[in-house]
Amino acid sequence: MNPVVVNISDMKIATDPKAVLATYSLGSCLGVTVYDPVTRAGGLIHCLLARASAAREKARQNPYMFVTTGVPLMVRKLMQKGAALDRMVFKAAGGANMRSDNIFRTGENNYMALRRLLERNNIKLAAESVGGSIPRSMYLHLDTGRVVIKSLGVESEL
């Protein structure tokens, strides 16, 4: 099966165990997967920025652009498909510093926004591949919940 592609500032959920959700070229953007191993429902979001409070109108137009609005919305949509919060497995990738001057610290801000959001809700991040200065692609395999990271031609499992 061809992957279901998640673009920048986009989110997809799936319940078909044959599905693979994929997002490409996560630089400073943050990719987050959420998976329920019982229902095999999963989601993948590709967030561009950390906090919606900086651009409320943009957040209303596209909540998936931001970690603080997109991740909670993805969780709610998965729960509508039968997933349970206490079974959900959260993983993250991206949050890199893609510019040498790193003046805005976008990658770090995206990652820290996710950490704060999860901590406030007593949710643990099961695995991560964040930081550094390399782009990553992220794949969620719904048959097993396996998350694969591909970076510079090398694949690894989260």
C-alpha positions as CSV (number, residue, x, y, z in Angstrom):
1,M,0.0,0.0,0.0
2,N,1.2,3.5,-0.8
3,P,1.7,5.7,2.2
4,V,-1.0,8.2,3.2
5,V,1.0,11.5,3.0
6,V,0.7,14.1,5.7
7,N,1.8,17.5,4.4
8,I,3.1,20.5,6.4
9,S,0.5,21.8,8.8
10,D,-1.6,18.7,8.1
11,M,-2.9,15.7,10.1
12,K,-4.3,12.3,9.0
13,I,-5.8,9.5,11.1
14,A,-6.5,6.0,9.9
15,T,-8.0,2.8,11.3
16,D,-7.1,0.5,8.4
17,P,-4.3,-1.8,9.7
18,K,-2.8,-1.9,6.2
19,A,-2.3,1.9,6.2
20,V,1.0,3.6,6.6
21,L,1.0,7.3,7.5
22,A,4.0,9.3,6.3
23,T,5.4,12.8,6.5
24,Y,8.6,13.9,4.8
25,S,11.4,16.4,5.5
26,L,10.7,17.2,9.1
27,G,13.3,20.0,9.8
28,S,12.3,22.4,12.5
29,C,8.7,21.2,12.1
30,L,7.6,18.5,14.6
31,G,6.0,15.3,13.6
32,V,3.9,13.5,16.2
33,T,2.4,10.0,16.0
34,V,-0.4,8.7,18.3
35,Y,-1.4,5.1,18.2
36,D,-3.8,2.9,20.1
37,P,-2.6,-0.7,20.0
38,V,-6.0,-2.2,20.8
39,T,-8.0,-0.5,18.1
40,R,-5.0,0.0,15.8
41,A,-6.2,3.6,15.2
42,G,-3.4,6.0,14.6
43,G,-2.6,9.6,13.6
44,L,0.3,11.6,12.4
45,I,0.6,15.4,12.4
46,H,3.2,17.7,10.9
47,C,3.2,20.9,12.9
48,L,5.0,24.0,11.6
49,L,5.0,26.1,14.7
50,A,4.6,25.7,18.5
51,R,1.9,27.9,19.9
52,A,-1.3,29.0,18.3
53,S,-1.5,32.0,20.7
54,A,1.0,33.8,18.4
55,A,-1.4,33.6,15.5
56,R,-5.0,33.0,16.6
57,E,-6.6,33.6,13.2
58,K,-4.3,31.2,11.5
59,A,-5.0,28.6,14.2
60,R,-8.7,28.9,13.6
61,Q,-8.1,28.4,9.9
62,N,-5.7,25.5,10.3
63,P,-5.3,24.1,13.9
64,Y,-2.8,21.5,12.6
65,M,-0.2,24.2,11.9
66,F,0.5,24.5,15.7
67,V,1.5,21.9,18.3
68,T,-0.8,23.4,21.0
69,T,-4.0,23.1,18.9
70,G,-3.2,20.3,16.4
71,V,-2.1,17.6,18.8
72,P,-5.1,17.8,21.1
73,L,-7.4,17.9,18.1
74,M,-5.8,14.7,16.7
75,V,-6.2,13.0,20.0
76,R,-9.9,13.9,20.1
77,K,-10.4,12.7,16.5
78,L,-8.8,9.4,17.4
79,M,-11.0,9.0,20.5
80,Q,-14.0,9.5,18.2
81,K,-12.7,6.4,16.3
82,G,-12.6,4.3,19.5
83,A,-9.1,5.0,20.7
84,A,-8.6,5.4,24.4
85,L,-6.3,8.0,25.9
86,D,-4.9,5.6,28.5
87,R,-3.7,3.3,25.7
88,M,-2.3,5.9,23.3
89,V,1.4,5.8,22.5
90,F,2.9,9.1,21.6
91,K,6.2,9.5,19.6
92,A,7.8,12.6,18.1
93,A,10.4,13.5,15.4
94,G,11.9,16.6,14.0
95,G,12.4,19.8,16.0
96,A,15.8,20.3,14.4
97,N,17.8,23.5,14.1
98,M,18.0,23.9,10.4
99,R,19.7,27.4,10.3
100,S,23.2,28.1,11.6
101,D,22.2,31.3,13.4
102,N,19.2,29.5,15.0
103,I,17.8,32.9,15.9
104,F,14.2,31.8,16.3
105,R,14.8,28.4,17.8
106,T,11.7,27.1,16.0
107,G,12.6,23.4,16.3
108,E,13.4,23.7,20.0
109,N,10.2,25.7,20.6
110,N,8.1,23.1,18.8
111,Y,9.5,20.3,20.9
112,M,9.2,22.1,24.2
113,A,5.5,23.0,23.4
114,L,4.8,19.3,22.9
115,R,6.6,18.3,26.1
116,R,4.7,20.9,28.1
117,L,1.4,19.8,26.5
118,L,2.0,16.2,27.3
119,E,3.3,16.9,30.9
120,R,0.2,19.0,31.7
121,N,-1.9,16.0,30.7
122,N,0.2,13.3,32.4
123,I,1.2,11.7,29.1
124,K,4.6,10.2,28.5
125,L,6.4,10.5,25.2
126,A,7.3,6.9,24.4
127,A,10.1,7.7,21.9
128,E,11.6,10.6,20.1
129,S,14.1,11.5,17.4
130,V,14.4,15.3,17.8
131,G,17.0,18.1,17.6
132,G,20.2,18.2,15.8
133,S,20.4,19.7,12.3
134,I,19.2,16.9,10.0
135,P,15.8,16.5,8.3
136,R,13.8,13.3,9.0
137,S,10.9,11.5,7.4
138,M,8.4,9.7,9.7
139,Y,6.3,6.6,9.0
140,L,3.6,5.1,11.2
141,H,2.6,1.5,10.4
142,L,-0.9,0.9,11.7
143,D,-0.7,-2.9,11.6
144,T,1.9,-2.8,14.5
145,G,2.2,0.8,15.6
146,R,5.8,0.7,14.5
147,V,7.3,4.2,13.8
148,V,10.2,4.4,11.4
149,I,12.4,7.4,11.0
150,K,14.4,7.8,7.8
151,S,17.2,10.4,7.8
152,L,20.1,10.8,5.3
153,G,19.2,7.4,3.8
154,V,19.3,5.5,7.1
155,E,16.2,4.0,8.6
156,S,15.7,3.4,12.3
157,E,12.8,2.5,14.5
158,L,11.4,4.6,17.3
